[in-house]
Amino acid sequence: MSATGHYACAVTALLACAVYYNASNSSNYQINAEDYMSIWDLTRTTVSGQRDGIVLGTTQVGYYRTTICRFLCW
């Protein structure tokens, strides 16, 4: 993700959900870096490595439900 310099599969999937439910300023074409990094933090995603200048993250499955509620419930 060039907008954030970070990538984690779970974070990306949750951001797609947020876009679908209009809970993010991101779109299908442009990532809102603040929203992406908020989800990264809320899911307690940790750095697992780096590749080609992108920080790669790992997310524990147990944090998905909590994050969905925090981020999408308004």
Residue pairs with C-beta under 8 A, 6 or more apart in sequence:
1 7
1 12
1 31
1 36
1 54
3 30
3 31
3 32
3 33
3 36
4 31
4 33
4 36
4 37
4 40
5 53
5 54
5 55
6 36
6 37
6 40
6 54
6 55
6 56
6 57
7 54
7 55
7 56
7 57
8 40
8 43
8 45
8 56
8 57
8 58
8 59
9 59
10 43
10 45
10 59
10 64
11 36
11 39
11 40
11 43
11 45
11 57
11 59
12 36
14 39
14 43
14 64
14 67
14 68
14 71
15 24
15 26
15 31
15 35
15 36
15 39
17 68
17 72
18 24
18 26
18 35
18 39
18 71
18 72
19 26
19 27
19 28
21 72
23 71
23 72
23 74
24 32
24 35
25 32
25 34
25 35
26 32
26 35
26 36
38 71
39 67
39 71
40 57
42 63
42 66
42 67
42 70
42 71
43 59
43 60
43 63
43 64
43 67
44 59
44 60
44 63
45 57
45 58
45 59
46 57
46 58
46 59
47 55
47 56
47 57
47 58
48 56
48 57
48 58
49 55
49 56
50 56
